[in-house]
Amino acid sequence: MKQQIYLYRLFKTGLSLLMLISLFACSEIQETIRERLDFDAAWKFSLGDDPAWQNPDFDDAAWRTLILPHDWSIEGEFNNDNPAGTAGGALPTGIGWYRKSFTIPAADSTKMIYIDFDGVYRNSEVWINGKYLGKRPYGYSSFRYNLTPFLNFGEEENVLAVKVDNSLQPNSRWYTGSGIFRNVWLIKTGKTHVDHWGMFVTTPEVSADKATVQVQVSLLSATVDAKQVQLKTTITGPQGQEVAFAKSTLSHLSSGNSVTQQFDIQNPQLWSVDQPDLYTAKTTVFVDGELTDNYEVKFGIRTFHFDPEKGFFLNGEHLKIHGVNQHHDMGALGAAVNTRAIERQLEILKEMGCNAIRTAHNAPAPEFLDLCDKMGFLVMDEAFDQWAKKKNTYDYNIDWEEWHQADLADMVLRDRNHPSVFMWSIGNEIREQFDSTGTTIARELADLVKSIDDTRPVTCGLTEQDPEKNFIYQSGALDVLSFNYKHLEYLDFPKNYPGEAMLASENMSALSTRGHYDMPSDEDRLWPPAYNQKFVGNPDYTVSAYDHVYAYWGSNHEDTWKVVSEHDFIAGMFIWSGFDFIGEPVPYEWPARSSYYGIIDLCGFPKDVYYFYKSLWTNDTVLHVFPHWNWQEGQEIDVWAYYNNADEVELFLNGKSLGKKSKEDGKYHVMWRVNYEPGTLKTISWKDGEKVLERTIKTAGESAKIELTADRSTITADGRDLSFITVKILDKDGNMVPYADNLVHFDVSGAGFNAGVDNGYQASMESFKADHRKAFNGMCLLIVQSDGNPGEIEVKATSEGLEAAQLQINAN
């Protein structure tokens, strides 16, 4: 009745009969039967291993109750004796079990019931009601089990048991986390339904006037003999409007079929990094007139190609790829997926001008790709860090023979509808590039990818740039060549690889610690060509924020960007890395337990080089000056400035001009050498004689008070949303104290809790899950999480001898 009244009112306002017909059609498509239920709550967890824990009648009342996703390693203590080593973050691993009891209504006995795991690290084994469902060794793969034959329907409980074995160590070159670290979903649908990842949307023809959209739907049926199957698909545009509709009928469906539908979209809104417009394909399945499934996929309409001479083009326009490499951990939260934490990382990168991400070196969480679609990032989706030849004692090579085809196929099937994904990478720095096995395996993997998705190029992160020595290149399987490091050798690429397209997949490995500055000697100021031990700062394991220091295999930011930016045939680059990450502190040893490579530290606080890229990769006006201004009287200090949208920068010390400077050829900063005296350092950028921006740095006094700043003062009361609170130690005049290391205690009460603390220091031994943290170079971080209830969250920070601070966060 309500729908009839609504339609009558629409008609009275003058809507055409055609629009009414469209509304009826759309109304029909909106019918639903498929349920995708969040299955993360009320799991039981215990470390250890006992075969009895798989049994449904085992008493797990004493086990810890938690909400997934969960990473038990991040809750542990740093220890050099932990078998994962510093490459794995020096955190504990081991074996853990998860159990969940649940009921399924009797009315669902006519449905198909599946459980979807987005990722479990690693060697997961799953039982339902004591029945073994299977094993999945690779921790980054998403997978599904059919629960239907083994379920109790009605009031009797069902028990899921999941064993996670991350005990074989070392098995990675970075921190992996341990546990069911990605989301879990319970799927209910009809007997005839769209198969797992069974819809594939492509856009074979795209112009400004029209786009052809092709929707291929794979059906799976548990019905012995369905007389007639009908598929109805609606395409809706970025604003939610219906733009196309189609029906398809199958006269017979015995077990499985594939149906292809084609649509013409007029005046398409193209997906791009600046305007990431998304369409939705919604399909319903009817068997003999009865609704049995509904399924939908978001997609984008865009074109792209690589030109061997001119680089990369998106929607016909040249685009330099400004990329970073990202591992999957989220600092103090570990590897446990949190959508807001991923979103914050992407926001910080977007503000820097980053437009692309390489998922180093594994398939990412689905939420990551959803956000890249929505926010406008290109993604190189990467499958493996090793093939059959190992890099670690117990890495993926031990599962390669049995599992690599399934793992690669599942990644491509899962991710192929994301408009953000523009390349498939079949590996990183693979050992097989140095012998003939690389040729055979590369062809196998590329053929497998193309059999599932032939709309995107295949690449592989290579280290050997001599074509005579690189057997993966010699396979002819790669559509685009990607190289890691050795940026000066890129200059020979057109000669060595005529007619090939090229992208730099990993660059720099420059080393820095946020807020730490080593003043180099005259000899060291000559920009040493490689890693310099003098800058390490032992035993503190801090590295200068200047652009001098990089790992022995790497290079500095400015020199590398000069090569990439000045040559069109280099489509772009991916910096190693966007954020610091847990693990891989190489070339440093214990007590370093996190990386130094990031443009942004583990807290999400930008290092100085962040503004180097922002000044080059965005149109935002930038003037960033460093270092701080607390030194020894008379000490000679290098003062640097990154800037843009200006001709020159002028430096003042205590009101006296030290002169104006402009960037020299081949340099992207200006520098003054200044004899330190306390007071005020001021910089002004000028363009055509007019002031553009002004920045001031003052000598800070003694630590006096705490300042708290939340990135969001209102969060969603869903039990998952986060507020990231920056903590600064200030002097009495409000200047941040650059050397402050005060111990700050946190009290969080009300409708939230302390989800983690950090300070960005790569060798800190403090727990990420403590209620306190020492400031590092004047700053630390508190992460507050909703507890699922609406209300106020009170946050208080105290430190001995300092004025306390507090703030309030609203959860609603």
N, C-alpha and C positions, 0 to 999 in steps of 0.2 A: 504493500500500500504506500509506504514512504517513497519507493522508487517511482510509482505512478504519479504521486503528487509532484515529485521533483521534475519528472519529465513534462508534466502539464505546465509547470511554471516556466521551464525552459522554452516550451513552445509559445507561451503567451508573450515572452520577451522577444520573440521574432526569430528564434533559431530555425534554420532551414531543415527540411525533412531529411536531407542528406546527413546533416550533423546528428540528427536523432537516430538514424540508421547506424551511423558510426558508433554512437554511444551504446546502442543495443549490442553491437558486435563486440565492443570492448568489454561490456558487462559480462558477456558470455565467457570471454577469455579469462576474466578475473576469478573464475571458480578455482578452488584449491582443494587438494587432497593431500599433497606431499607436506610432511612436517619435517623441519630440520631443527632439532631441539638441542639447545645448549646442554652438554652432558658433563660439565666441568665441576659441578658442586658435589659435596658430600662423598669424597673419596677417602679411603683409609690408606695410610702409608706406614711402611716400616723398612728401615735399613736391615740388611742381612739376607739370608737365603735358607729356605726350608721347603722341600717339595710339598709338604702338607698345606702350604699357603694357597695352593691352587684349588683345594677342595672347597666346595660351597658350604659345608658345615663347619669349617674352621671358625673358631671364635676370635674375631679381630677387634673386640671391644676395647682392648688396651692400646690399640694402634692410634697414631695421630690422625686426626681428621683435618682435611685441607681442601682447598679449591684449586683446581688446575687452571692454567699451566703451572708446573712446578719444576724447579731446578734445585736438587738437594745439594749440589756441590757449592753453590754460591753461599750457602748457609754455614759452610765450614771455615776452618782456620787455615791461614797460609802456613805452609811448612815445606821446607826444601826436601824433606823425605817423602812427600806425597808422590806416588809413582807417575802421575801425569807430568811431573817436572815443571820447570818454569815456563816451558812452551805451552803447557796446559793450564797456566795460571797458578801453579803450586797449590792447587786446591784438591780436596779429597774426591774420590770417585767411588768405585765399589759396585755393589749390587743392592737394588731396592725393589720392593713389591708394592703394588697398588691394588686395592680391592674396592668394589662398589656394589652395593645391594640396591635393587630397584624392582618395581613392578610394571607390568604391561597390561593394560585393560583387556578384558576378554573380547571386547569389540574389535580389537586390533588383530585378532587371530586370522582374519582374511587378508591381512596386508603382508608386505615384505618389510622386514626390519633389519637395518644395517647399522654398523658402528663405523664411523670414520675417525681415524687418527691423523691429525695434521703433521705429526712428527714426534718420535720418541727416541731419545738418545741413550743407549743404543742397544742392539741385540734384544729387541722386545719379543716376548712370547705372550700369547693371550689365550685364556680359557674362559668359557662361558658355561656355568653350571657343571664344571668339571670336565667339559669337552674341550679338547685342544683345537684351537682355530688356526694357529700358524705362528710363524716367526718372521721378523723383518729386521735384518742386521743394520742397514744403513739408517742412521739417526735422522737424516734430513728428508727422507721420503715420506710422502703422505700415502695412506693405504686404507683399505676397507675390508671388513669381514661381514659375511651374511650370518646374522644371528637367528634367523627365522626357524630353522629346523630344531633348535636346541632350547627355545624359550618356554617358560611357563607363563601361560596367559591367565589373567585373573588375579586373585589375591596372593597366590604363592610367589615368593620372592625369587628373583634371579640374581646370580652373583657373577660379576666379571672379576677376573684376576689377571694382572699384568706384571710379568717379571721384566725388569730392566737391568741388563748386565753391562756395566761400563767398567768392568774390573781389569780387562786386559789393557795394560798401559806400558808405554805411551802409544796412543793411537791417533794423535792429531798434532798438527804444528801450531795450533791455537787453542784457546779455551772453548770447549764444546758445551759445558754443562752436562748434567745427568738427570734423567727422568722423563716423565711425560711433559715435555717442555713446550708443547704447542697444544692447541685446542682439540677437544674431542666432541663429536656430534653424533646424536642418534637420529637416524633417518627412517621415516615411515612413509610408505607409498603403496600404490596398488600393485597387483600381480604383474601387470604389463606397464612398464615405466621406461623413462629415459635412463640409459645405462650410466654408470659412474663416469663423470666427465664426458658425457655422451653427446653434448652439443658443441658443434664447431662452427663459428661464424667467421666468414672471410669477406673481403671486399675486392673482388677481382677487377672491377673497373671503378675509378673515382675521377671525377672532374668537379669543377666549381658548380656546374649545373645539375649534375646527377651522379649518384653512386649506385652501383649494383651490389647488393648485399646477398650473400648466399649462406643459408643456414642448413647445416647437415645434422640430422638427429639420428642417433643410434638407439634403437629400442631393444629392451630385454624383456622377455616374457616367461613367467612360470606357469602360464595357462597352456594347457595341452593343445587347444584348437580354438583360437579366437576367430569369429566369423568376419568381423569387419573392424578395422582400426582407423580412426580419424585423428589427424593432427591439425590443430589450429594454432597459428603463430601470429602474434602481434609485435610489431616493432614500434617502440615509443622513443621519442626524441629527448634531447637533454632537458627540456622544460616539462617533460612528462606527457607531451601530446602524442597521440597515435599518428604515425606517419605511413604505416603499411600493414596489410593483413593478408594472410593466405590460409587455405585449407588443403589438406592432402588426405587421400583415402587409400587404404590398403585392403584388398578383398580378403586376404588371408595372412595370418601371422602365426607361425608355429613356434618359433623360439626367439629369433632375433632378426631385425631388419634395419636398414638405414634409409632414411627419407631425406631428400634434398629439396629445399624450397628457395625460390629466388624472389628478390624484392627490388624495386627501383625507388630510391629515395631522392626526392627533388631538393635541389639547393642544400646539400648536406652541410652540417656544421662539423668542420674537420677538427679532429683531435690534434693538439700540438702541446709543446711544453709550456707555452704561454697561455693557451686556452684549451684545457683538457676536457672537451665536451664528450659526454658519454651517452650512448644509446643503449636500449635494453631490448633483448629478444625474449618474449614470453611464449612458451609453448604449453598447450594442454593436450592430453592424450585421452581419447575416448575409445572404449572397446564395446561394440554392440550398443552404442549410445550411452554407455555408462562412463563417467569420468573416473580414470584410474591414475592419472599423474598430472602434475604441472611442474614446469622447470623453467628457470630463467637465467640469462647470462647478460652481463654488461659488456659492451664492446665499444670500440672507437672506429671512426672512419678516417683513415689517413693513408698517405703514400710516403714511401721513402726509398732511397737508393744510394749506393756508394759509387762515386766516380773515381777511377784510378788517378786522375789528374787534379780534380777539384774537390774531392772529399765527400762529405755527407750532405744529403738533401732531404728535408722533411717537407712534405706537401709542396714540392717544387722549389723550395727556398733553401739556400745554403745555410747550414747550421754547423758551427764548430762544436764538437762534443766536449763539454766541460764536465768531466766525470770524476768520480771518486770510487775507490774500492771500499766495501763495507763488509765486515764480519757481522755475525748475527747477535752478539751479546749486547746488552743494554746497560753496561756499567754495573752499578750496585744492584740492579734487578737480575743480573745474570742472563741466562739464556731463556728464561721463562717469558714467553711472548706476552707483551702488553701493547695494545694498539696505540694508546696515547704516547707511550714511550717511543715507539717507532715514529709516530707522527711528529713528535718534538724533534727528533733527530733530523727528519726530512725538512721540517720548517727551518731549522738552523742552516742546513745545507742550501736550501732554496734561497735564503736571504743572502748567502755568499755568491749566488749566481750559478751554482751547480745545476746541471740539467740532465745528468746521467749517472747511473750507479751500476757497478759490476758486483754481482753477488758472490763475493770471494769466500770460499770456493765450493759452493754447494747451493742446492735449491733453497730459496728463502721460505719464510712463513707466508701463507696465502694473504694474510692481512697486509704484509709489506707491499705486495704487488697491487692489492686493492687501493692502497694509499698512493702508490706511484701513478696509477691510472688517474686517480682523482686530483692529484696535486701537480701532475705534469712533469714526470721524470721518465727518461728513456732507461731501459734496463737490459744489460747483458746478463742473461739468465745462465748461470754456470752449473755444471753437473758434478764434476769430480776434481779432486786435487791429485789423484793418482789413478793409474790403471793397474795393470798386472804387476808392475814393478813398484816396490814399496819405497816409502820415504821414512816410515817409522816401523817399529817392530810389529805392531798389531793394527796397522791402518787398513784402508779399504781394500788393499790388494788381497787380503785373506778371504774376502767375500766376492772378489771380482768375477771369477769364473761363473759362479752360480747366479749372481744377482745384478750384474751391470746392465743387462738388457732391460730387465723389469724396472730398475731404478731410473734409467734414462727415459724409457717410454712413459713412465708415470709422471715424470717431471714435465715432459712436453705435453702430454694429454691434459694435465691439470692447468698448465699456464698458457696454453696457446691462444686463448681468447683475450688476453690482456693487451690492450693497445700499447702499454708502456714497454712490453717486451719486444725488442727489435732485433735481437740476435740470440742465438743459442751458442753457448760455449761448451764444448765437449771435454774440456780439461784445462789444467793450469800447470805449466812448467813440468810437463809429463816426461818421465825418464825415457820413454820409448821413442822420443824424437831423435835419439842418438843411435838407433838401430832399426833394422828392417821391420821389426814387429810393429813399429809405429805406423808404418804404411798400411798394413793389414787392418789394424784396430781402428785407425782413423776412418778408413773407408766404411768399416762395419758400423761405427757409431753415426757417422754422417748419413749413411743410407737409412739407418733406423729413424733418425730425426726426420728426414725428408719423407719417409713413408707415413708419418703422422702429421707433419706440417711442412709443406714446401713453400710457404709464403715468407719465410725469414731466412737470412743467411746463417751459415754455420761457421764458427771460428774456434780457435783454441789459443790459449795464452802460451806463446812460444818464447824461448830464451835464445835459441841458436839462430842467428840472422844470416848465416852462410847457407845458401840454398843447397849446396852440394853436401852439406853435413846434416841437414834437417829432414828426417825421414817422414815426419808428419806432413810437412809441406809437400814432399815428393808424392804423397798419396793423391794429390789433386782433389782431395775431398773438401778443402776449405774454400768458402766463398769470399771471405775477407781474412786477411792475414793480420794477426794481433801479436805484438811483441812487447815483452817486459824488459824495461831498463835499456842501457846502452844507447841513449838517445842520439849520440853523435853518429852512430851507424845508420840511423834513419835516413841520413842524407844520401846514402848510396842505394836506398830502396828502389827508386825508379830504374836504376841501372841493373840491379840484381834481380828484380821481379817485374819486368816490363808487362804492363797491362793489368797488374794486380792492384786491388784496393787494400788500403792499409790503415790500421788503427793502433794506437799505443795503449795496451791493456793494463800496464802497471808501470808506474814511474816514481822516481825520487827516493823513497825510504829515507827522507830527511828526518833528522832526530831533534826533538826539542821538548822542553819541559815548560809548561805554562807558568809565566811569571819569573823564570830564572834566567839570569844573564851573566855570562862569563865575559869579562873584558879582555879581548885578545891582545897578545903582544904584537909588536910591529911585524915580526916574522909570520905570526899566525894570520894577520890581516891580509895576507896575500891570497886569500880564498883557496885554502888547500884543496887538492884534487880528490881527496878521499877522507874517510873517517880519521879524525885526529884524537888520539888518546888524551891529549891535554885538556880537552873540553868535557871529558866525562864527569869531572867533579867528584871523583871517589873520595870518601866512601858513601857520599850522599846519593849517588846515581841520579844526578840532575844534569840536564844538557841545555846548553845555551839556546835561547829563542831566536838568535840571529841565524841567518841563512848559510852559515859556514859548514855545519856538521851534517854528515850523512853517512849511512852505512857503506861499507866498502864496495858493495855491489851497486850503489845508487848514485844520486846526483842531487844538486841543490835545486830549489824551486825556480829561481830566476833563469838560470842557464837552460833548464829543460823547457820551460814555457817559451823561451825565445825560439828554440828550434821548432816546437810544435806550432806556435802561432804564426810563424813566418813562412810556413810551407803548406800550401793548400792540399797537397796529396796526402798529408797526415790528417785524417778525418777528425782527430781529437785525441784526448788522453784520459786516463783514469789514474788519479793520484793515489799512491799508497801512503796514507789512507785518509778517509774522511774524518773518522773519529779514532782516537786511541781505543784499543780493545784489550781485554784481559788475555794474558798469555803473550807468547812470542816477543819477549823483550830483547831479542837478538839485535845488536851484538853484545848486549850486556848479560851478565850472569846474576845469580842470586845475590842480594835480596830483590833485585828487579823482578817483578812478576806480571807487568803489563807493558804494552808496547809504547814506544816513543814516537811513532811515525805520524800520528794524527795531526790534522790541521786544527782539530778541536779535541780537548782533553776528555777524559773518561766521564767527567761530570756534565759535559756539554758546554763548558766554558771555552770560547774561542781563544786560540793562541794568536800571537801577533801576525803570523803568516796568513791567517784567515782574511785579514784586511788587504793583504797583497792581492789575493784572488778577487775579493769583492771590488777592489778598485779597477780590476781589469774585466771582470765577468758581468758586472751590472752597470746600469746607468745611474744608480744611487751615488750621490756625491759623498766621497770618502776623504777623510783626513785622519790618519791614525799615526800617532807618534809614540815611540818607545825608546828607552826603557822608562822605569819609574825614576823618581828623583830623590833617592836616599842613598848616598854614597859617602866615601871618605873624602874629607876636605882636600882639594887639589888633585884628586884622582882624575885621570883622563878618560872621558866617557864618549863612546860613539852613540850619537843620537840619530835615529833613523825616522823617516816618515814615508808612509805609503799614501798616495793621493791620486785623485783624478779630477776631471772637469775644471782644471786650473792650469795656469802656465808655470807657476813657481810657488815655492813655500818659503816663508821667512821665519826665522827662529829668534826668539828673544829670551834672554836670561836676566831675571830681575829688572825688566824694563829696558834692557840694552839690546839693540838689534845685533845679531851675529851674522847677518847677511841673508840674502835670498838665494835659493838654489833651484835649478831645474834638472830634470832627469837627463843623465848622459846617455848617449847611444848604447843600446844593449842593456841598460839598467832600468829597473822599475821602481827605484826608491831614490831618495836623496839622503845625504848624511852630513852631519857636522861632527867634528871632534872637539869636545868641550871640556875645559878644566872645571871640575865640579865645585860649586859653591851652593849652599842651601838656599832655598827660596822658591821662585816660580819660574817654570819653563813654559813658555807660550809659543805656539805656532799659528801662523795665519797663511792660508792658501789664497793666492791672487789670480785673477783672470782679467786681462785687459785693464789692469790697474784697479779693479774692483775686488773688495774682499769677498771671498767665497765661504770659507769656514774658519773658525778659530777653535783651538784646543789648548787647554791649560793643565799642566801637571805641577802639583805642589809637593814640597818636601813634607812628609808626614811626621807627626810627633809620636808619642807613646800611645799604645793601644788603650782605648778608653771605653768603647761601647760596641755593641753588636747591632748590625742592620740585617733585617729579614726582608726579602723581596720575592713574592710568589709569581710564577709565570702566569697563573690563573687563580683568581680569588674565588671563582665559582666553578665547581666540578659536578659531574653527574653522580647521583647516589646509586650507582650500579654495582658497587663492590670492586670495581676495576679502575675507574678513572683516577688520575693522578694530578697532583700539583707539585711542581719542582720549585723548591724554595732555595734561592741563592742566599748564602750567609757570608757577610763581610765583616771584617774587624776594622773599625774606624778609630781615628784619633778624635780628640774633643771637638775639632773643627769640621769633622765629617770627611776627612781624607782617608782613603783606604791605606792601611799600613802594609807595605809590600813584603815585609819579612815576618809578619805576624804568624805565630803557630799556636795560638791559645787553644786550649782544650774546651770545646763547646759541648754542653749537655742539652739534650732535647727532651721536651715533655709534650706529647701529643695526646689530646683527650677529645671526647665527644664522638662524632660520627665518622671517625677516621683513625688511621694508625700510621706509625713509622714504617715505611716499606723499604727504606735503605738510606745509607749515608755514604758520602765519599768526599774526597778533596782533590782528586786528580793527580795525586803523587804516585808515580808508577812503582815505587818501592815501599809504600806504606803497608804495614803489617796489621793495621786496624781492621776489624771485621766490617763488612758491608752491612751487617744486620745489627750493629750496636746502637745504643741510645746516645752515643756521643761521637765526636770526631774532632781531631785537631785541625785547625785551619792550616792550609798550606799556601804560602805566599799571599796571606791575607784573606783566603776564601775557602769555603767548603759548601757542601750541598746536603739538603734534607729532602727526601721524597716522601710525600704524604699521600696515602691511598684511601679512597672511600671504603667504609666497612659495609656498604650496602643499605644503610639507613639514611634517610634525609635528616638534615640538622646542621648544626655548627661544629666546625673542627677548630679547636683551640691549639695553637702552637706557641710554645715558649722556649726561648734559648737563653741559657745562662753560662757564664764563665767566671771563674774566680777573679775578682778585681775589676770586672767590666760591668758596665750598665747593661742590664738584661734587655731583651727585645721580645715582643710577642705580636702575633697577627691572627686573624680569623679567616677561615675558608668556609664558604657555604657549599654544602652538598645538597642538591635537590634534583 
